[in-house]
Amino acid sequence: MSISNFYQPHQYTSANGTKIIVTPIPHAKSVGISIYIKSGSRYEKHPEIAGISHFLEHICFKGTIKRPTPRDISFAIDSLGGTINAATYREMTCYYAKVANEFTYETIELLLDMVQNSLCLNEEIERERSVILEELAAVQDNPAELSSLLVDSLIWPNQPHGRDIAGNEASVSNISQETIINTYKEQYVANNAIISIAGAINSEESIALISEKIDEWKHGQPSQWIPSHSSINNRSELLTKDTGQTHINIGMNGISSVDQRRYALDLFSICLGEGMSSRLFLKLREDLGLCYDVHSYSAQLLDTGMFGIYAGVESSNIEKAVTHIRSELEKLANPLEEFELERAKSIIRSRIELSMENTRAVSSWYGALATLGQQLLSPENALDNYAKVTTKDIQNLFQEIYSPNKTFLAVVGPFETIEPFEEVLFS
């Protein structure tokens, strides 16, 4: 039976502008709920407020008019069972839950209360400020994550999507209660929200309930995301750190989330560096024993994107590792083997079909698309697009995004200079 036979979203827009998407899944026993707000690091206009979207996400768990203390919210969450959490991204913030269907309406009410009625009390802001600073400090102890942040800052210098979503120590230390409240009032408005629910639910009843809960939610004029611009300050950066191994991140400009070639890029990444049968894994780990972890990944935003390769290696092997990564990249001037592409298509099909058994994943699938203003493409339609990709499509895309003089290099490790590694990768 095809995926789309189960996953037909019903869409509705309330009088105050909130988009509601309800996707009944007849065989489900749970309900996934995702409330998206168009708020994230790309909406942060000045470096001085870097991390405010993430900060605000934390504060929405710290008290509302109906539930005035963090303890009240925690007790309400625990009494519902399931999972309730939130996450901030570059282009959105999501409050989400997965619960047994008997707790659907109580969970919807709780999440809506949090996003509509946060008190933003100063004592809670100060308490949470310390928590977030600890979160940032933990990143400094994670060299793999640091290398990823470094390569982002090289590809998108002096731009909000090139910064850590959580901000930095200086910005988080100085964001005021007034600024948080102003951002909350500006971004957390009815016409800037998308509510997506999937699972053991009735569409008409759910839409009626949500409409009642958001009836008094005010319409507003939220800020828009900041467009990307081409700018290169440096193509490499070294963070000298006394680490047990060296962490390498090789980046290049990618494509946007609205580019039809994103299906080719996903399949290319699987072939090159995702999983135990990928080219990078087989060469650097299985054949050469240079590393435990090597993988490729991509980030696709509304008007830009990046493609990255990460490897953690013993420090004496860094030049050898970079040499072989470059060699594997240069081999892709020739088309992939057909069997590689077919295997990648099988992997992507399994990923999507297995994830769509999760009601929270279904609510996220449609909710994220709506938040980004994209067509509500079904999982089955997406798989059809993957099926159409050819080895020539991938070769053409690769030739566009890769050349030695267009790559970026971030290194975290016990070195004083990055020049030897630049020579291997760039020359």
Summary of the structure (lengths in Angstrom):
residues: 427
radius of gyration: 22.7
end to end distance: 52.1
largest distance: 64.0
contacts: 1495
relative contact order: 0.17
helix: 49%
strand: 19%
